[in-house]
């Protein structure tokens, strides 16, 4: 049986989520909400969504919706995730899940109380190429991985709120979290120390940053992200017997393993919509009656925002 989604917000990720849901096994988007009914209807027509609502509250009153996907501005994630849980809906909430550890804990506690599924949308840990890399690392193919290097850059000009710190804007929360949670997933290991430095845009949010992380297993990692410079958009995992190169790591379809003897191997998992893997995972969890993902766990979400806020304070 299909899981029926209601989507809160017409943000830039929404059409990508809709396309992925359409290619999923057990999910479909039933309704879309904006704070303006005219806009909601226009976007629903454009994206071929059956129902449109002029408020988020109206969407949550639809009895045919099982799960709410929240892609609002960062500062509103907590408010509407809590509202969705209180009205009896499962929730998939975009990263960063909330802007504080306390808010995240509160939502997971409420989800358990209500016996509802709740997860932070973190596509990178569900990508098949990452699962393959994790298996290779566990098998010791590259020896012990001791260093990692991530870089990314993008133009955020399509999001006006992005430059407003009070709304959780800036590249830090939404982009540093990819490398942080990917490392925790690949190595089943928490981050023990983290710090960073940044430059600021005229609006008061960071426009580029460099962060350093140390995992409890001794792995050192760096993340370099910019909205002003063009970076290589690649992650590298360096081990004793070679290294892994992952282009566009946050949405990777392939990776190259470089062995120390000079040979290399390409891992390839082509797909049209990389969000489909997390959507399929959510449906499977709901069908099993779970309140928490065994992959994207409460602890991964809570520890990530705690670490991000520690780094933010060091800027």
N, C-alpha and C positions, 0 to 999 in steps of 0.2 A: 504493500500500500504506500502511495506517495506521501511524503511529508510536505505540507503546504506552508510556504513562507509568506510572511508579510514583511515588506522592507520599509524601514524608517529612514527617510532622506533620499534625495535624488543626487547624491554626491557623485564624484567622478568615477568611483569604483563600482557604482551600481550597475551600469550596463555590462560590465565584465562579470559581475556576480550572476546576473540574470542569464547570460550566455552559458556560463559554467553549469548553472542549475539545470538548464535545458539539456545539457549533455550528460547529466548525472543519471544514476540508475533509479533512485527512489525519491527525487525531490522536484518540486515545481514552485514557481513564484505565482501566488494567487493575487496579491494586492500590493499596492505601492502608496506610500503616504508622503505628502509634503505639507508644509505649514500654509500653503496656498493651494486651494482646490483647483484653480485653473491650471497651475503649473503641474499639479499631480495628474490631472487628466491628460494634459499634453504629453507628459513623459510616459504615462501608461499607454497611450495610443502609440507613441513612437516606439516603445519597447514591447508592445503587444502584451500588456499585462491586463487581465480581465477587470480588476477593480481598482479604483482610485479613491483616496481619502484626503480631505483638506486639513486634517490634523492627525497627529500621531495617536492621540487618545481614541479617535474614531476608528482607526485601524485596529486597535487592540480590542475593540468591542465586536469585531467580526468573529462569529463562532466557528468559522471554517478554517481559521488559521491556527496551526499548531506551534509554529516557531517564528520568532521575530529576529530579523537580521538588522543590526544597528550599525549604520555607517555615517552617523552624524559627526559634527566637529568633536574633537577629543574631549573637551570639557563637559559635554553632555552625555557621554557614554554611561556614566554611573546613573544619572537621573532616569534615563529611559530603559536601561537594563533592569533597574529595580521596578519600574512601573510595569514592564513586561512580565516579570516574574510574579508580581503581586496580582496581575490579572490572569495568571494561570498559563503563561506561555513559556515554552523552552526559549533559550536565547543563544544566539551566536553574535558576539560583539566584536567589532573591529579593534585592532590594536591601535594604540595602547588601550588595554582593557578598561582601566580607569587611570587616574592621575595620582592615586595614593594607595599604599598597602592596605590601609584601613577600609577604604571603599571596596577594594577587591575582596577582602576577607568577608565583608558584610554581604556581598552578592552571593558568594559561594555558600555561606551559611544559610541564606534565605532559599537558595535553590535546593539545598538538601532538605530543609524544612518543608518545602512545597513539593518535594519529589519531582523536580524539573531538571532537565539537562541544561547545563551552562558551559560555554567554552569561549575562550578568546580566539578570534580568527587569526591564525598564524600559519599561512599556507606553506611556508618553507619546510616545516618539519614533516609534511605529508607528501612532498614531492618524491616520486619513485627513485630519482637519481640520488637523493639524499639517503634514502633507505639502503640503496646499493652501496654508497660510500660508507655508511655506518657498518654494514656487514663486512666490507673489506678491511676497515680499520680494526674491527673486533677480531678478524681472522689473523691480524698481524702482518698483513701484506706489505705495509709500509713501515713496519717497526713501530716504535713509539712516536706518536705525533707530539712535537714539542713547541711548535710555533704556528700561528695562523695570522693571515693578513687579509683584510676586507677593504674594498674601496667602492664607492658609488657616488653618483652625482645626478642631478635632475633639475628641471625647470618647474617650480611650483606655481607659476603665474596664474594657473587656472583656478586656484583656491585663494580667494581674498582673505579668508579667516587665517590662513597659514601664517600670516605676518603679525598676528595678534597673540601676544603671550598669554593674555587672560583666557584665551580659548584653547590653550594647549598647542599653539602653533610652533612653527620651526621644524627643521628636519630631524631633530634629535630623537624625540619620543617615537616617531613612526619608523625611523630608519635604523637607529642603533639597535633597536629591539630584534631585528632580523639576525644579526650576527650573534647577539647575546643568547637568544633562545636556540639558535641553531647549534651553537657550541654545547649548550647544556644537553640538547637532544643527542647529538652525535657521540658524546663522550659519557653520557649519564653521570654528569659531574657538575656540581655547583661552582659558581664564580666566588672566589674568596676575597679578592681585592680588585678595585676598579677606580680609575680616575680619568680626568680628561681636561682638555683645553679647547677653547673655541674663539672665533671672531664673531662679532655681532653685526647685524644689519641695522640700518637707520631706524627700523620700527621697534627694535628692542628684542628680537629673537635671534638666535644664532643663525649664521648663514653658512658656516662650515665648522666642523669639529674633528678632533682626533681623540679617541679614547683608547686606554690601555686596560686590559683585563688579565687576571691571573686565575686560572682554574685550580681547584684543590689538587688535581693530578699533576700540577706543575706546568701545564701548557700556558704559554704567553701568547696573547692575541692583541692585535691593533685594528681599529676601524677608523677609516678616513672617509668622511662624507662631506660633500659641498653642493651648494646651489649656485656657486659663482664660477668654479673651475670645472673643467671636464676631466673626470678620472677614468680609470680603466674598466670599471664595472665588473670586477673580478674578485673572487676569493681564492686564496691559496692556503692549503694545509700542508705544512712541512714536517716530514718524518725522517726517521733514521735511514730508511731504505728508498727514499724518493719523495715525491710530493703530488698533491692533487690540485688541479687548476679547474675552477668552476666559474665560467662566464655568467654574468647576470645571476648571481647566486640566489637572490631572493625569489626568482621565478625560473630557476634552472631546468632546462630540458636535457642538458648533457654536461659531462665533465671529462677531463683527460687525466689519467694516471700516468705520471712520469716516473719510471723505475730508475734506480741508481745506476744500473748497467747500461742505460741509454735507450731502452725500449719504452714505448708508450702505448696506452690503450685508451680508446674512447668509449665512454658509457653514454648511451643515447636512449632517451625516453621521450620521443616527440608527442606533443598534444596540442590541441587548439586552445584550451582554456585551463590554465594551471590551477585555478581555484576549485576545479571539479573534485580533486582528491580530498580536500578537507570537507567539502559538501557531502561526499559519499560517506566519509567517516562519521560525520554528525548524524546522518540518517541511520547508520548502523548502530550507533550508540543509543539513539532514541528508541529504536526497535528492540534493543536489548533491555530497555528500562533503566539505563545508567543515568546518573546525575552529573557525572564527571568523566571527561575523556581520559583513557589510560595513557594517552600520548601527550596531549596538551593539557597537563594537569593543573590543578589549583596551585600547587607549589611552584610550578614553572612560571605561571602567570604572576603570582604574588612576589616571588623572589626577583623577577625581572623588573617590576616597577620599583621595588625597593632599591635595587642596584642602580637603575636609571636615575632615581632621585638623588642617590648618593653622588653619582657622577655630576649631575646637574648642579649640585651645591659646590662642586669643586671648580666649576667654570669661572 
